[in-house]
Amino acid sequence: MHKKFSCLLCNYNNCYKWNKPSLKILSQRELAMEKEMTILITEDDSGHALLIKRNLQRAGIGNEIIHFSDGEEVLDFLFMKRDDVHKEKHYLLLLDIRMPKVDGIEVLRQIKQDPELCKIPVIMITTTDDPLEVEKCYQLGCNIYITKPVDYDKFIDAIKRLGLFIMVVEIPKINRN
């Protein structure tokens, strides 16, 4: 009898990508522990930020998560000039577009123009599904664009799937000092 499991990439039981005897299948918790990255959530809606954080944790993400309530805060953090703040760090940025002070598009622009910070993967998570906004974000260098579902259950499911995705991606280090 074969053991059933779900593919971490496509959520399909007994997916052929993972059904190979030579592959070591890690638990979700083991995968999360192997990733030494910090997840930066930049979201002005504290309720959405809390939902994202809780559902990433429910998906098995045990990484440090730092929440910023506007674009100015995350830019101040990333562009800090202290010697030890960002040395040899792995970051993943989850970024909303519509925020006070500095919007997500400007945050994306500034990060992708910096020679070291441009390595940070940026996942846009926003309610905006305007095709022009989507295209603009990809032109500026976002890696993934996710539209937040209006339905609560679908939103939670999308974040859990994002958590599974985060467990299998490789994130480059930044060496900003």
Secondary structure, 3 states (H helix, E strand, C coil): CCCCCECCCCCCECCCCCCCCCCCCCCHHHHHHHCCEEEEEECCCHHHHHHHHHHHHHCCCCCCEEEECCHHHHHHHHCCCCCCCEEEEEEEEEECCCCCCCCHHHHHHHHHHCCCHHHCCEEEEECCCCHHHHHHHHHHCCCEEEECCCCHHHHHHHHHHHHHHHHHCCCCEEEEC
